[in-house]
């Protein structure tokens, strides 16, 4: 089964997710910088973080399907699972912003990030199973240390937010730092799959 339709559908969903998030930004009550920072400032920061996450998943999804030479029904459903959790990002982002990073919204935001990471791992593993023992994707991702570290950082953030002693206290700060740190790890270009794909095509006669 060709991968063209699954990539096109995924691109469309991710584009809609970004559009929904930006439409959720609150317009300042007055045409002043003071009103902008008071009304939109936090929302813009949370939108930026979520935008980066969507961009990271789009980027890695694109590279992964460069070496996915075939897909089946299992891959289609695994991909839908990933898109489902990503589609929850606008809601959790908006709720976190509207409550000024209150405890429960931050916890839920972290849970959604964790579920997105797990869903991506399931999709990646499903493609590898479909490709068989000589999976090109498995060889391309190598040890995948980023994929192993990210869920740990999400869990640290979630637990820190749960144990937060007060409204927007130290635990919330630790959680947000953990979420940002994961984003920074993945924003740094990861060229494993791209390099493997280039080398493979260059070896072809």
N, C-alpha and C positions, 0 to 999 in steps of 0.2 A: 504494500500500500504506500502510495506516494505521500511525502510529508508536506506538500504545498498547502493543502487545505488547513491542516492543523496549525501551521505557522501563520497563515493569513487570519484565521479565526482568533488566535491568541493575540496577534498584533492589534486587532480591532478591539478586543476586550480591554487590553492594557491602555489603549488610547482613550477609551471611554472612562476608565477608572481615573486617569489623570484629569480628564475634563470635569468629572463630577467633583473631584477634590478641589480644583481651583474655583469652581462655582460656589463652593461652600465657604469661601473667604468672606468675612463680613466687611461691608463697605463702611469707611469712617463716617461718623455723624457730621463732621465739619471738615472743610477743606484746609486742614492744618496738619503739620507734622505731629503735633502733640496728640491730636485725635487719631491720626494714623497709627502711631505706636501704641496708644491706649486701646484701640479697638481691633486693629488688624495685626499688630506686631507679633503676638504669640501665635496667632493662626498662621502667619506666613512662615514662622520657624517650623511648626509642626507639619505644614504643607511641604516645606522644603525637604524635611527628613523623609516623609512618605514618598515624595516625588523621586528622591534618590533611590529608595528601595524599589519602586516600580521600575526605574531605569536599570537597576542592577539585575532584576529578574528578566527584564526584556533582553538585556545584553547577553546574559548567560543562557537563556532559552534559545536565542538565535545561534550562539556558538554550539550549543549541544546538538541542535538539529542539523548542523553542518556535517556531523559525523554519524547522524542517525539515518542510515541508508534505507531502513524499512520500519514501518510501524504496524501495529494491529489494534484490535479492540481494547486490549489491556492498556496500551499506551494512550489511546484516546480518552479513556476514563481517568487515567492517572493525570493526564493533562487538564481535564475538566476539574479534578480535585484541586490542583494547584490554582487554577483560575478562580475557583470558588473562594478560597481563602484570601487571594489577592483582592477580590471584589469587596471583601469586608473592610479593607483598609480605609476607604473614604469615611465610613461610619465611625470607626474607632478614632480616626484622626480628628474628625469634627467634634466628637464627644470629648476627647482629651483637651481640645482647644477651648470649647465652650465652658469647661469646668476649671480652666486654668491649671491643668495637669493635676487633677484630684486623684486620689489613690486608686479607686476602682477603675476609672477609665484608663489610667496608665497600666494597670495590671492587665486589663483586657487587650490593650494595644500590644503589650508584650506577648500575650498568649497568641494573638493573631500572627505576629511575626514568627513565633516559634512554629505554629502550624503551617505557615507558608514554607519555612525551611524544611520541615518534615515532608510536606507534600512534594517539594522539589526533589528531595532525596528519593521518595517513592517513584517519581517519574523517571529520574535518572536510573534507578535500579531496574525499573521495568524495561526501559530501553535496552539496558545491558543484557537482561534475560532474553529479550527478543533477538538480540544480535548473536547470542550464543557464547561459547567458551572463548572464541577469538574476538570478542567485542572490541571494536575500534574505540568506542567511547570509554570503556574501562581502561584501556591503555593510555588514552588521552588525558584522563583526569588524574591518573597517578594516585598518590597518597591522599589527595583531597583534604589537606589539613585545615583549610578554611571552612569546609563543610562540616568538619568535626568540631571545630572551636566555636562556631557561631551558635549552635543550640545551647552550649554550655553558658555562653555569655547571656543569651536570652533568659535562661533559667536563673542565672545570678540576678539579673534585673527584675524578673518577676518576683522572686523570693524577697529581694530587698524592698520592693514596693509593698509586698504583703506585710512585712515586718516593720514598715515605716511607723515610727512612734506618734507622728502627728500629721496635720494637714500640710502637704507639700514639704515634708521634712527631708532628712538626710537620705532615707530609703528611696524616695522619689528621685532625688538627684542621682543616686547610684544607678537606678534603673535607666534613667535617660542617658547617662554616660555610657552604660553598657550597650544600649540600642544604637547610639551614635557610633560607638567603637566598631560594632559589626559593620555598619554602613561604610565606615572609613576603610576597613579591611577589604571590602569588596569593590569599593570605588577604584582602588589601585588596580590598574588593568591586569587581568589574569589571562595570559596568552597561551596557556597549556593546550587547549583544544584548537585554537587558531593555528598555533605552531604545528601541531600534529596534523591538522587538515592540510596545511600548506606543504609540509614535507611529504605527505601521502600523495597529493596530486602531482608533485614534482617527480615522484618515482614512477608515476604511471607512464607507459609508453606513448 
